[in-house]
Amino acid sequence: MRAALAAWLVLGLLGGTGAEDMCGDPPATASHSVPAPQLSPEERLSPHMPESLRCDACHAIAFQIEEQLRKAEGKVGKKALKESDYLEVLERSCSQDWESYGVLELDGEKRLSGPGLPRQQSLSVMVSGGPWPSRLSKLCHGYVGELGEAQIYGAHRRGPAALRQLLCHGDKGPCAGRKERPEPPKALQNEL
């Protein structure tokens, strides 16, 4: 018995556990500190979407419009919607609360994050709420007003890539001249 107790004590000390671990305290865990993005006065206070985030915002808006129109078409058997129906869907798409979107900082670059946008690293802090929902709503209404509901719905009927091209990548689109950003590598399970 005495040999077993001595072996247990030696193994415990060799394993790096101190007396506090033997007394029932939980083992120390590694901690990581991830700061929130530092927002400029424009990013915090302006009613308009900052230029640097407009491409991401456009992709978020295209995703939401596509999702809402797809759901509406699913209710009528994937047939084309009547004009009054797609007008209502587009209004509802732009007037939603947009609360699931926010900004985060990734490798020193601020990015919009939320549904329909590339997944970001698991260790990042997203700042949501505040001005972001109203900025997205205002931008969405601007796209619909500028391009027209019929043109947006026609692009949707050709597919999600056509809608993104129309809204975001055309000559005057916020992503014009930019390459599509590749999705960052996904975090390995042991990195979480």
C-alpha positions in Angstrom: 0.0 0.0 0.0 2.8 2.4 1.0 4.6 1.6 -2.4 1.4 2.4 -4.4 0.9 5.7 -2.5 4.6 6.7 -3.2 4.2 5.8 -6.9 1.0 7.8 -7.2 2.7 10.8 -5.5 5.8 10.6 -7.8 3.6 10.3 -10.9 1.5 13.2 -9.8 4.6 15.4 -9.3 6.2 14.3 -12.6 2.9 15.0 -14.4 3.2 18.6 -13.4 0.4 18.7 -10.9 1.1 20.5 -7.7 -0.4 20.1 -4.3 -3.3 22.4 -5.1 -4.4 20.0 -7.8 -4.3 17.1 -5.3 -6.6 19.1 -3.0 -9.4 19.2 -5.6 -8.9 22.6 -7.2 -9.6 22.5 -11.0 -6.6 22.3 -13.3 -5.6 25.6 -14.8 -6.7 26.1 -18.4 -5.1 28.1 -21.1 -6.9 31.4 -21.7 -7.0 33.4 -24.9 -7.8 37.0 -25.2 -9.5 38.3 -28.3 -10.1 42.0 -28.4 -13.2 43.5 -30.0 -12.6 45.4 -33.2 -11.6 49.0 -32.8 -14.1 51.0 -34.7 -13.4 54.4 -36.2 -15.8 57.3 -35.6 -17.3 56.7 -39.1 -17.8 53.1 -38.4 -19.4 53.8 -35.0 -21.5 56.9 -35.8 -22.2 57.4 -39.5 -25.7 56.4 -40.7 -24.1 55.0 -43.9 -22.3 51.8 -44.5 -18.5 52.4 -44.5 -17.0 52.0 -48.0 -14.7 49.2 -46.8 -17.7 47.1 -45.8 -20.0 47.7 -48.7 -19.0 44.6 -50.7 -19.6 42.3 -47.6 -22.9 44.2 -47.0 -24.0 43.6 -50.6 -23.4 39.9 -50.3 -25.4 39.8 -47.1 -28.3 41.6 -48.8 -28.1 39.4 -51.9 -28.2 36.3 -49.6 -31.3 37.6 -47.7 -33.2 38.6 -50.8 -32.4 35.2 -52.4 -33.5 33.3 -49.2 -36.8 35.3 -48.9 -37.7 34.9 -52.6 -36.8 31.2 -52.5 -39.1 30.6 -49.5 -41.9 32.5 -51.2 -41.5 30.5 -54.4 -41.5 27.3 -52.3 -44.9 28.1 -51.1 -46.3 28.2 -54.6 -44.5 25.2 -55.9 -41.3 26.9 -57.2 -43.3 28.7 -59.8 -42.6 32.4 -60.6 -44.2 34.8 -58.2 -46.8 37.3 -59.3 -45.5 40.9 -59.3 -47.5 41.9 -56.2 -45.9 38.9 -54.3 -42.3 39.6 -55.2 -42.8 43.3 -54.4 -44.0 42.3 -50.9 -41.1 39.8 -50.5 -38.5 42.4 -51.5 -40.0 44.9 -49.1 -40.0 42.4 -46.3 -36.4 41.4 -47.1 -35.1 44.9 -46.8 -37.3 45.8 -43.7 -36.2 42.8 -41.6 -34.3 43.4 -38.4 -30.8 42.5 -39.7 -29.7 41.8 -36.0 -27.7 38.7 -36.9 -25.1 40.9 -38.7 -22.2 42.7 -37.2 -18.5 43.6 -37.8 -15.4 41.8 -36.6 -11.7 42.2 -37.2 -9.8 39.5 -38.9 -6.0 39.8 -39.5 -6.3 43.6 -39.0 -9.1 43.9 -41.5 -12.7 44.7 -40.5 -15.3 42.4 -42.1 -19.0 42.2 -41.9 -20.2 38.8 -40.6 -23.5 37.0 -40.5 -25.6 34.6 -42.6 -24.6 34.3 -46.2 -21.1 35.6 -45.6 -17.9 33.5 -45.4 -17.3 31.9 -42.0 -14.7 33.7 -40.0 -12.2 32.3 -37.6 -13.7 30.9 -34.4 -11.7 33.2 -32.1 -13.1 36.6 -33.0 -15.4 39.1 -31.4 -18.3 40.4 -33.5 -19.8 43.8 -32.7 -23.5 43.6 -33.7 -26.5 45.8 -33.2 -25.9 49.5 -33.1 -25.9 51.1 -36.5 -25.3 47.9 -38.5 -29.0 46.8 -38.9 -30.2 50.2 -40.1 -27.3 50.5 -42.5 -28.1 47.2 -44.1 -31.8 48.0 -44.4 -31.0 51.4 -45.9 -28.6 49.9 -48.4 -31.0 47.1 -49.3 -33.8 49.6 -50.0 -31.3 51.6 -52.1 -30.5 48.6 -54.3 -34.2 47.8 -54.8 -35.0 51.4 -55.6 -32.1 51.9 -57.9 -32.3 48.6 -59.9 -36.1 48.0 -59.6 -38.0 45.1 -58.2 -38.5 43.4 -61.7 -34.8 43.4 -62.5 -33.9 42.0 -59.1 -36.5 39.3 -59.3 -35.4 38.4 -62.9 -31.8 38.0 -61.7 -33.1 35.8 -58.8 -34.9 33.6 -61.3 -31.6 33.1 -63.2 -29.9 32.0 -59.9 -28.0 33.3 -56.9 -24.8 34.0 -58.9 -26.8 36.3 -61.2 -28.4 38.2 -58.3 -25.0 38.7 -56.7 -23.6 39.8 -60.0 -26.4 42.3 -60.5 -26.2 43.8 -57.0 -22.6 43.5 -56.1 -20.2 42.9 -59.0 -21.6 45.0 -61.9 -19.8 48.1 -63.2 -21.1 50.3 -60.3 -21.4 47.5 -57.7 -19.5 47.8 -54.4 -17.4 44.7 -55.3 -16.6 45.8 -58.8 -12.9 45.1 -59.6 -12.5 43.0 -56.4 -11.7 39.3 -56.6 -14.0 37.0 -54.7 -12.4 36.5 -51.3 -11.6 32.9 -50.5 -13.1 31.4 -47.4 -10.6 31.4 -44.6 -9.4 27.9 -43.6 -11.7 26.3 -41.0 -10.4 25.9 -37.5 -9.4 22.4 -36.6 -11.4 20.8 -33.9 -8.6 20.9 -31.4 -8.1 24.6 -32.0 -11.5 25.4 -30.6 
